Amino acid sequence: MPTQGKLEAVCKTVLERITPKPDERKKIEGLAKTLERKVAEAAEYFGVKAAVRLEGSVAKDTWLSGEPDIDIFMRLSPTVPRTALGEVALKVARKATEGARQVERFAEHPYLEAFVDGVRVNIVPCYEAKRGEWLSATDRTPYHTDYVKARLTPQMRGEVRLLKKFMKGIGVYGAEIKVGGFSGYLCELLIIRYGSFLEVLRTFANLRQRMVVDTENHYEGRKDELPLLFNEPLVVVDPVDMGRNVASAVQRQKLYTFVAAARAFLENPSLKFFYPPETKPLTVGELKEALQKRGSTLVFIIFGRVEAVPDVLWGQLYRSQRSLAKLLETNDFVVLRHTVWSDEENLNAFIFELESHILPPVKRHLGPPLEKIEDCQKFLAKHSANPETVSGPYIEDDRWVVLIKRKQTDATTLLSEKLRDGGRSAGVAKEIAQALSRSFKIYKNAEIVEVYSRNSEFAKFLTEFLQGKPKWLEKA
């Protein structure tokens, strides 16, 4: 176990790098004020009554040097219909950031992401709602900002920065659907509760069962109610809304990645947890050799543009991926791993690693035990003279068994047939199905070189997928 001194030395080095310097702070705070003014002027231009306010990490002074996100919120009157909230805000936001690159995003309703002077800016609508009388999910944000600002000391703001940078380094930061990790607000609440970055790590490193954090003691004396309200493995009760779990977006895999990384860092602290080395893609030759030696089969479904904003896109990609994995498993293919990749523009990929893409033409099918007389009669009627029956029915122990021909023996054939019309019957989500119905291509093992050699980001992703091991687990 390392000395406390080594842990603190690594943290000190990182903190010096990620704390904004005066010049950078002046630039970002000035840009934030300018954007507040421009959003207010754009709202006035369209006759929209809005209270405009800076929120998020810049408002709370928990942002990382070199990685500022400016969140400008428009608080609108509750008289604006829910159906119009996003549309009104987008109109104002586009006007306020004219000339900048703009991306429409989607949470509970649409909002605009723009890049102004190289800085990511989110312009988000919410209602001027009283506490506890929420009309949309984002109505809580101003209350979150006020809560955090009142409780974080200058030293604690540095601890939040360390926690955020650590989570970014191990790939668990961000509550958006693509990541399914820890939000900035969640990081802030964990520091408020436990006091420091290292204490948060120690707490999670010892996680052995479901964890509940209720800083404001909303459920004091009523802990038995919590399982009825929240079923996630990590529950952090929102201090400003006792009915909300701030950690609800955290996927199990991200939570337990954080637990494992916390243990590893406390055992052997290193800068690589905060600054993972850049992935060097395998050469085409190395890729072919790695796939050949692997022994499994990798199946890739490659398709083009999906007409959906990124947050909707990722939700549909993940849902479709799970459905296709289930399709393969239902047809007796052993899925070792599966994942999804997208450039969010013109290229998407489903990736399945199978024990084998080919199955034997015959399989053993168990019938009912002899004690179930009616079921036995139905089984015999179905299989006795069936041309798909290879052998049997025969008795094995106390039940009927039959050997039958498989409907599908090739995974690529199965996927091709199911996706020919888009795959809706196989559980593929609507927008994904529309893209697949236009065009898709299935590759197997080294055939993927055709795509791999043309796209460096996909090449990095596939290299990491094949390696499997997180970078923080690699020996220095």
For each residue, the residues with C-beta under 8 A, 3 or more apart:
1: 266 267
2: 6 7 266 267 268 269
3: 6 7
4: 7 8
5: 8 9
6: 2 3 9 10 269
7: 2 3 4 10 11 198 266 269
8: 4 5 11 12
9: 5 6 12 13
10: 6 7 13 14 269 270 271
11: 7 8 14 15 162 197 198
12: 8 9 15 16
13: 9 10 16 17 271
14: 10 11 17 18 162 165 271 274
15: 11 12 18 19 158 161 162
16: 12 13 19
17: 13 14 65
18: 14 15 64 65 66 161 162 165
19: 15 16 65 158 161
20: 24 25 28 63 64 65 68
21: 24 25 65
22: 25 26
23: 26 27
24: 20 21 27 28 65 66 68
25: 20 21 22 28 29
26: 22 23 29 30
27: 23 24 30 31
28: 20 24 25 31 32 58 63 68 70 119
29: 25 26 32 33 58
30: 26 27 33 34
31: 27 28 34 35 70 116 117 119
32: 28 29 35 36 54 58 70 72
33: 29 30 36 37 54
34: 30 31 37 38
35: 31 32 38 39 70 72 96 97 116 121 123
36: 32 33 39 40 52 53 54 72
37: 33 34 40 41
38: 34 35 41 42 96 97
39: 35 36 42 43 50 52 72 74 92 93 96 123
40: 36 37 43 44 50 52
41: 37 38 44 45 96
42: 38 39 45 46 92 93 95 96
43: 39 40 46 48 49 50 52 74 92
44: 40 41 47 48
45: 41 42 95
46: 42 43 88 91 92 95
47: 44
48: 43 44 74 76 88 92
49: 43 76 77
50: 39 40 43 74 75 76 92
51: 74 75 128
52: 36 39 40 43 72 73 74 75
53: 36 59 72 73 75 142
54: 32 33 36 58 59 70 71 72 73
55: 59 71 72 73 124 141 142 144 145
56: 59 60 63 69 70 71 122 141 145 184
57: 60 61 62 63 64 68 69 71 184
58: 28 29 32 54 61 63 68 69 70 71
59: 53 54 55 56 71 145 149
60: 56 57 145 148 149 152 157 188
61: 57 58 152 157
62: 57 148 152 157 160 161 164 184 187 188
63: 20 28 56 57 58 67 68 69 161
64: 18 20 57 67 68 161 164 165 168
65: 17 18 19 20 21 24
66: 18 24
67: 63 64
68: 20 24 28 57 58 63 64 119 120
69: 56 57 58 63 119 120 121 122
70: 28 31 32 35 54 56 58 116 119 120 121 122
71: 54 55 56 57 58 59 121 122 124 141
72: 32 35 36 39 52 53 54 55 121 122 123 124
73: 52 53 54 55 124 125 126 138 141 142
74: 39 43 48 50 51 52 89 92 123 124 125 126
75: 50 51 52 53 126 127 128 142
76: 48 49 50 80 85 88 89 125 126 127 128
77: 49 80 127 128
78: 127 128 129 135
79:
80: 76 77 84 85 88 127
81: 84 85
82: 85 109 135 136
83: 87
84: 80 81 87 88
85: 76 80 81 82 88 89 109 125 127 136
86: 89 90 109 110 111 125
87: 83 84 90 91 110
88: 46 48 76 80 84 85 91 92 125
89: 74 76 85 86 92 93 109 110 111 112 123 124 125
90: 86 87 93 94 104 110 111 112
91: 46 87 88 94 95
92: 39 42 43 46 48 50 74 88 89 95 96 123
93: 39 42 89 90 96 97 102 111 112 114 123
94: 90 91 97 98 102 112
95: 42 45 46 91 92 98
96: 35 38 39 41 42 92 93 123
97: 35 38 93 94 100 102 112 114 116 121 123
98: 94 95
99:
100: 97 114 115 116 121
101: 114 115
102: 93 94 97 112 113 114
103: 112 113 114 309 310
104: 90 110 111 112 113 309
105: 110 111 112 113 122 309 310 311
106: 109 110 111 309 310 311 312
107: 111 124 137 138 311
108: 136 137 138
109: 82 85 86 89 106 125 136 138
110: 86 87 89 90 104 105 106 309
111: 86 89 90 93 104 105 106 107 122 123 124 125
112: 89 90 93 94 97 102 103 104 105 122 123
113: 102 103 104 105 120 121 122
114: 93 97 100 101 102 103 120 121 123
115: 100 101 118 119 120 121
116: 31 35 70 97 100 119 121
117: 31
118: 115
119: 28 31 68 69 70 115 116
120: 68 69 70 113 114 115
121: 35 69 70 71 72 97 100 113 114 115 116
122: 56 69 70 71 72 105 111 112 113
123: 35 39 72 74 89 92 93 96 97 111 112 114
124: 55 71 72 73 74 89 107 111 138 141
125: 73 74 76 85 86 88 89 109 111 136 138
126: 73 74 75 76 129 136 138 139 141 142
127: 75 76 77 78 80 85 134 135 136 139
128: 51 75 76 77 78
129: 78 126 133 134 135 136 139
130: 133
131: 143 240
132: 241
133: 129 130
134: 127 129 137 139 140 241
135: 78 82 127 129 139
136: 82 85 108 109 125 126 127 129 139
137: 107 108 134 140
138: 73 107 108 109 124 125 126 141
139: 126 127 129 134 135 136 142
140: 134 137 143 144 238 240 241 244
141: 55 56 71 73 124 126 138 144 145
142: 53 55 73 75 126 139 145 146
143: 131 140 146 147 240
144: 55 140 141 147 148 185 238 240
145: 55 56 59 60 141 142 148 149
146: 142 143 149 150
147: 143 144 150 151 239 240
148: 60 62 144 145 151 152 185 188 189 192
149: 59 60 145 146 152
150: 146 147
151: 147 148 156 192
152: 60 61 62 148 149 156 157 160 188 191 192
153: 156 157
154: 157 158
155: 158 159
156: 151 152 153 159 160 191 192 195 196
157: 60 61 62 152 153 154 160 161
158: 15 19 154 155 161 162
159: 155 156 162 163 191 195 196 197
160: 62 152 156 157 163 164 187 188 191
161: 15 18 19 62 63 64 157 158 164 165
162: 11 14 15 18 158 159 165 166 197
163: 159 160 166 167 187 190 191 197 200
164: 62 64 160 161 167 168 173 184 187
165: 14 18 64 161 162 168 169 274
166: 162 163 169 170 197 201 261 265 273 274
167: 163 164 170 172 173 181 182 187 258
168: 64 164 165 171 173 274
169: 165 166 272 273 274 275 276 472
170: 166 167 257 258 261 273 276 470 472
171: 168 179 181 254 257 470
172: 167 179 181 182 250 254 255 257 258 261
173: 164 167 168 179 181 182 187
174: 178 179 181 182 183
175: 179 180 181 182 183 186 249 250
176: 179 180 310 311 314
177: 180 311 314 315 318
178: 174 310 311 314
179: 171 172 173 174 175 176 254
180: 175 176 177 249 250 251 253 254
181: 167 171 172 173 174 175 249 250 251 254
182: 167 172 173 174 175 186 187 247 250 254 258
183: 174 175 186 187 246 249
184: 56 57 62 164 187 188
185: 144 148 188 189 246
186: 175 182 183 189 190 236 246 247 250
187: 62 160 163 164 167 173 182 183 184 190 191
188: 60 62 148 152 160 184 185 191 192
189: 148 185 186 192 193 213 215 236 239 246
190: 163 186 187 193 194 200 213 236
191: 152 156 159 160 163 187 188 194 195 196 197 200
192: 148 151 152 156 188 189 215
193: 189 190 213 215
194: 190 191 199 200 203
195: 156 159 191 199
196: 156 159 191 199 200
197: 11 159 162 163 166 191 200 201
198: 7 11 201 202 266
199: 194 195 196 202 203
200: 163 190 191 194 196 197 203 204 262
201: 166 197 198 204 205 262 265 266
202: 198 199 205 206 262 266
203: 194 199 200 206 207
204: 200 201 207 211 258 259 262
205: 201 202 259 262 263 266
206: 202 203
207: 203 204 211 259
208:
209:
210: 233 234 235
211: 204 207 233 234 235
212: 223 226 235 236 237
213: 189 190 193 235 236 237
214: 217 218 219 220 237
215: 189 192 193 237 239
216: 237 239 242
217: 214 220
218: 214 237 239 242
219: 214 222 223 225 226 237 242
220: 214 217
221:
222: 219 225 226
223: 212 219 226
224: 227 228
225: 219 222 228 229
226: 212 219 222 223 229 230 235
227: 224 230 231
228: 224 225
229: 225 226 243 245
230: 226 227 235 245 248
231: 227
232: 235 245 247 248 250
233: 210 211 252 255
234: 210 211 247 250 255
235: 210 211 212 213 226 230 232 245 247
236: 186 189 190 212 213 245 246 247
237: 212 213 214 215 216 218 219 242 244 245 246
238: 140 144 241 242 243 244 245 246
239: 147 189 215 216 218
240: 131 140 143 144 147
241: 132 134 140 238 244
242: 216 218 219 237 238
243: 229 238
244: 140 237 238 241 248
245: 229 230 232 235 236 237 238 248
246: 183 185 186 189 236 237 238
247: 182 186 232 234 235 236 250 255
248: 230 232 244 245
249: 175 180 181 183
250: 172 175 180 181 182 186 232 234 247 254 255
251: 180 181 254 255
252: 233 255 256
253: 180 256 257
254: 171 172 179 180 181 182 250 251 257 258
255: 172 233 234 247 250 251 252 258 259
256: 252 253 259 260
257: 170 171 172 253 254 260 261 470
258: 167 170 172 182 204 254 255 261 262
259: 204 205 207 255 256 262 263
260: 256 257 263 264
261: 166 170 172 257 258 264 265 273 470 472
262: 200 201 202 204 205 258 259 265 266
263: 205 259 260 266 267
264: 260 261 267 268 273 472 473
265: 166 201 261 262 268 269 270 273 472
266: 1 2 7 198 201 202 205 262 263 269
267: 1 2 263 264
268: 2 264 265
269: 2 6 7 10 265 266 273
270: 10 265 273 472 476
271: 10 13 14 274 275
272: 169 275 276 277 471 472 474 476
273: 166 169 170 261 264 265 269 270 276 472
274: 14 165 166 168 169 271
275: 169 271 272
276: 169 170 272 273 471 472
277: 272 471
278:
279: 460 463 464
280: 463
281: 456 459 460 462 463
282: 286 287 290 459 463 466
283: 286 287
284: 287 288 449 452 453
285: 288 289
286: 282 283 289 290
287: 282 283 284 290 291 446 449 452 462 463 466
288: 284 285 291 292 446 449
289: 285 286 292 293
290: 282 286 287 293 294 466
291: 287 288 294 298 445 446 466
292: 288 289 445 446
293: 289 290
294: 290 291 298 466
295:
296: 336 353 354 355 356
297: 353 354 355 356 357 411 444 445
298: 291 294 351 352 353 354 444 445 448
299: 351 352 353 354 357 411 412 415 442 443 444
300: 349 350 351 352 442 443 444 447 448 451
301: 324 349 350 415 419 436 440 441 442
302: 347 348 349 440 441 442 443 451
303: 306 348 349 432 435 436 438 439 440 441
304: 346 347 348 435 438 439
305: 345 346 435
306: 303 313 316 317 342 348 431 432 434 435
307: 431 434 435
308: 312 313 316 431
309: 103 104 105 106 110 312 313
310: 103 105 106 176 178 313 314 344
311: 105 106 107 176 177 178 314 315
312: 106 308 309 315 316 431
313: 306 308 309 310 316 317 342 344 431
314: 176 177 178 310 311 317 318 342
315: 177 311 312 318 319 429
316: 306 308 312 313 319 320 429 430 431 432
317: 306 313 314 320 321 340 342 348 350 429 432
318: 177 314 315 321 322 340
319: 315 316 322 323 427 429
320: 316 317 323 324 350 423 427 428 429 432 433
321: 317 318 324 325 338 339 340 350
322: 318 319 325 326 427
323: 319 320 326 327 423 426 427 428
324: 301 320 321 327 328 338 350 352 415 423 426 427 428
325: 321 322 328 329 335 338 352
326: 322 323 329 330 427
327: 323 324 330 331 414 415 418 426 427
328: 324 325 331 333 335 352 354 411 414 415
329: 325 326 332 333 334 335
330: 326 327
331: 327 328 406 407 408 411 414
332: 329 359 363 406
333: 328 329 354 355 356 357 359 411 414
334: 329 354 355 356
335: 325 328 329 338 352 353 354
336: 296 353 354 355
337: 352 353 465 468
338: 321 324 325 335 350 351 352 353
339: 321 351 465
340: 317 318 321 348 349 350 351
341: 348 349 351 458 461 462
342: 306 313 314 317 347 348 349
343: 346 347 348 455 457 458
344: 310 313
345: 305
346: 304 305 343
347: 302 304 342 343 451 455 458
348: 302 303 304 306 317 340 341 342 343 432 435
349: 300 301 302 303 340 341 342 451 458
350: 300 301 317 320 321 324 338 340
351: 298 299 300 338 339 340 341 462 465
352: 298 299 300 324 325 328 335 337 338 411
353: 296 297 298 299 335 336 337 338
354: 296 297 298 299 328 333 334 335 336 357 411
355: 296 297 333 334 336
356: 296 297 333 334 359
357: 297 299 333 354 410 411 412 444
358: 409 410 411
359: 332 333 356 363 406 408 409 410
360: 363 406 409
361: 405 406 409
362: 390 403 404 405 406
363: 332 359 360 403 404 406
364: 401 402 403
365: 383 401 402 403 404
366: 399 401
367: 375 376 379 383 393 399 400 401 402
368: 372 375 376 379 399 400
369: 372 398 399
370: 373 376 395 398 399 400
371: 398
372: 368 369 375 376
373: 370 376 377
374: 377 378
375: 367 368 372 378 379
376: 367 368 370 372 373 379 380 400
377: 373 374 380 381
378: 374 375 381 382
379: 367 368 375 376 382 383 393 400 402
380: 376 377 383 384 393 400
381: 377 378 384
382: 378 379 386
383: 365 367 379 380 386 389 392 393 402 404
384: 380 381 389 393
385: 389
386: 382 383 389 404
387:
388: 404 405
389: 383 384 385 386 392 393 402 403 404 405
390: 362 403 404 405
391: 394 402 403
392: 383 389 400 401 402 403
393: 367 379 380 383 384 389 400 401 402
394: 391 400 401 402
395: 370 398 399 400 401
396: 399 400 401
397:
398: 369 370 371 395
399: 366 367 368 369 370 395 396
400: 367 368 370 376 379 380 392 393 394 395 396
401: 364 365 366 367 392 393 394 395 396
402: 364 365 367 379 383 389 391 392 393 394
403: 362 363 364 365 389 390 391 392
404: 362 363 365 383 386 388 389 390
405: 361 362 388 389 390
406: 331 332 359 360 361 362 363 409
407: 331
408: 331 359 411 413 414
409: 358 359 360 361 406 413
410: 357 358 359 413 414
411: 297 299 328 331 333 352 354 357 358 408 414 415
412: 299 357 415 416 442 444
413: 408 409 410 416 417
414: 327 328 331 333 408 410 411 417 418
415: 299 301 324 327 328 411 412 418 419 442
416: 412 413 419 420 442
417: 413 414 420
418: 327 414 415 423 425 426
419: 301 415 416 422 423 426 428 436 440
420: 416 417
421: 424 425 433 437
422: 419 428 432 433 434 436 437
423: 320 323 324 418 419 426 427 428 432 433 436
424: 421 427 428 430 433
425: 418 421
426: 323 324 327 418 419 423
427: 319 320 322 323 324 326 327 423 424
428: 320 323 324 419 422 423 424 432 433 436
429: 315 316 317 319 320 432 433
430: 316 424 433 434
431: 306 307 308 312 313 316 434 435
432: 303 306 316 317 320 348 422 423 428 429 435 436
433: 320 421 422 423 424 428 429 430 436 437
434: 306 307 422 430 431 437 438
435: 303 304 305 306 307 348 431 432 438 439 440
436: 301 303 419 422 423 428 432 433 439 440
437: 421 422 433 434
438: 303 304 434 435
439: 303 304 435 436
440: 301 302 303 419 435 436
441: 301 302 303
442: 299 300 301 302 412 415 416
443: 299 300 302 447 448 450 451
444: 297 298 299 300 357 412 447 448
445: 291 292 297 298 448
446: 287 288 291 292 449
447: 300 443 444 450
448: 298 300 443 444 445 451 452 462
449: 284 287 288 446 452 453
450: 443 447 453 454
451: 300 302 347 349 443 448 454 455 458
452: 284 287 448 449 455 458 459 462
453: 284 449 450 459
454: 450 451
455: 343 347 451 452 458 459
456: 281 459 460
457: 343 460 461
458: 341 343 347 349 451 452 455 461 462
459: 281 282 452 453 455 456 462 463
460: 279 281 456 457 463 464
461: 341 457 458 464 465
462: 281 287 341 351 448 452 458 459 465 466
463: 279 280 281 282 287 459 460 466 467
464: 279 460 461 467
465: 337 339 351 461 462 468
466: 282 287 290 291 294 462 463
467: 463 464
468: 337 465
469: 473 474
470: 170 171 257 261 473 474
471: 272 276 277 474
472: 169 170 261 264 265 270 272 273 276
473: 264 469 470
474: 272 469 470 471
475:
476: 270 272
